């Protein structure tokens, strides 16, 4: 069959409601400030190679069996590593049978959504939120109630008001979704007091908390409040996490922590015959020996890049770019002047080889997010950060008249 | 949180229509004749280790980026290996941009179903069929029309009749699903003439063929007809395949081959940020050097196990077990006397440490499949095959009175 003969028309057979067709991929833009990509120089290649060699030599033959010898929850040594890691870092007490290894935390999102939501259901999420979480809910036909954030994370007064309002309408939301520890995209960490208040509301209204902790490892000072999962007195929290940010995103290994009563209902809808075993094996071997050394080193390197980005923004945009210095993570959430529509900036910048995440894709409040954008600093080099931010300022100036041409002169004088 | 405090009740929040809760996994049964597990002795551990070392040393740093440097279709060297392999083995002419790497061929099933089917739609499938394909369709609320098979695979007269009947009712099915090359569970290979006839009907009725080729590498004499994808003159075929059977199932790497017009609509619903990259990298490195040597060697080993299983069945069940000698694959489709209900046999056998696949789970025709079962011979050793088949005969005799106690005496005399 040659492509000239592709006369069969699939169009009338497509399911309704599909997203638009993808464009062909043509490589990365010159300045890539999008996505959860990480620092290539900090992938622990030698140690992953040693881990791979050790675990394949010892257990390679078990690849002949779906789920290795560990069953459907995932490679047991990786779950056992997580039991210790979650206890040390997040204060979570759980057993290996309360952890399900997933293909990235994205599969965790899909599974929890499939477990709890149907079209027409309602959920509460942070108003500024991971794009993939928003698009999943929209595609499922789930109603989203956005909760505004401040410097301490999700505003609990707004959660209380939303829950009371929904209850008055006879609606019991399916969950309250939060990224409490280095929130995406705002970078905030929800305070311990707020966590307690959120759990109190969750119990009062019988609405579980869905805690997405996938950035929690990357905190500059290493200090974080206990996970909501750890603080719950009732088990009304489902917790997901990932190795994408702490080791390498392309590995696609995440996990769900939940009581067995919940996991036992998730397992039958995880119909993939297990997540990739080699990656689980290599990660378990690597993490057991090196995770606690690797992560602080990675965080120090990311902090250097963040500082380069904040300096470049100050230099190129002056006061036109407002942002807080985030306590961790891989991105900066930036406010530009009100006249800048970052969706238009995104398109113009892309044409100049600069990729950014426009605010409206990371928010359910278009008014609030229209002139905001998310910039990821983990993947580009320090030089690329400097050059890319300068190029972005140039595009923004051309399209929107800000920053004024004197911004960098003022700041560098 | 201790488990004694798990008082939060998720039950009223669960989505409707979920499958029943999973039981805790307690290890493999003593005699494991289920699932697509492979021969642990034939996992090419040393070569996978060498591949892993080479590719990590050369490209390990690219794990920092989702999709490596290859974009969302998957690791490019693996797609390029597949271009050559599909041309040599299946007669398929395609480019690397017409291949999407998936997390096993199971994700391929999910994506094609999501692309084409909605609740209430109709599809044609082989009456005896992979359980996972059947359960996926049932869960989606898709109507299944089962097409009977004979020694040459799917019966084309029955396809023609079903299509005409549906057309008369104003129904255009979304696809005709077939495992044409070593059919699961019957083991048949659809003849080239039938493939041509099936494609003619597909074009006439405007119903695409969904070709699942995941067992096609494992044929004893190495000879197979061209893939339906290769024979189509119109591009009306979507083809999926897997490395699970040819290299190792736990790796979870499969692929979809389709015209770009189709792949471009599948990509936006593959929202997993890419399939596991390390497994793709290791497979590409291994397969490029060793696939064509490895597969015939694996097949020879599987043939030895198949012969052990056929001998054990003949010895233990005598004429009570009917089966054809399959041309390839990892399973045997066995007919027991009509009074044997293999669903009940399955339960009784499991209690004795023997796992089998009851026929009704591998069929949409309960009447036809009630006294049939699927036995996988790839994973157990030759000794386990002998002992397990003897133990199964013992359970079957106790529960159903067949085989008669003299069966093995008759045959071995």
Interface residues (C-beta under 8 A of the other chain):
Chain A: X1 X2 X3 X5 X6 X7 X8 X9 X10 X12 X13 X14 X15 X16 X18 X19 X20 X21 X22 X23 X24 X25 X27 X28 X35 X36 X37 X38 X39 X40 X41 X42 X43 X45 X48 X49 X52 X53 X56 X57 X60 X61 X62 X63 X64 X65 X66 X67 X68 X69 X71 X72 X73 X92 X93 X94 X97 X103 X104 X106 X107 X110 X114 X115 X116 X117 X118 X132 X135 X136 X172 X174 X175 X203 X206 X208 X229 X230 X231 X232 X233 X234 X235 X236 X248 X249 X250 X251 X252 X253 X259 X260 X261 X262 X263 X264 X265 X267 X268 X269 X271 X272 X273 X274 X275 X276 X277 X278 X279 X282 X379
Chain B: X1 X2 X3 X5 X6 X7 X8 X9 X10 X12 X13 X14 X15 X16 X18 X19 X20 X21 X22 X23 X24 X25 X27 X28 X35 X36 X37 X38 X39 X40 X41 X42 X43 X45 X48 X49 X52 X53 X56 X57 X60 X61 X62 X63 X64 X65 X66 X67 X68 X69 X71 X72 X73 X92 X93 X94 X95 X97 X98 X103 X104 X106 X107 X110 X114 X115 X116 X117 X118 X132 X135 X136 X172 X174 X175 X203 X206 X208 X229 X230 X231 X232 X233 X234 X235 X236 X248 X249 X250 X251 X252 X253 X259 X260 X261 X262 X263 X264 X265 X267 X268 X269 X271 X272 X273 X274 X275 X276 X277 X278 X279 X282 X379
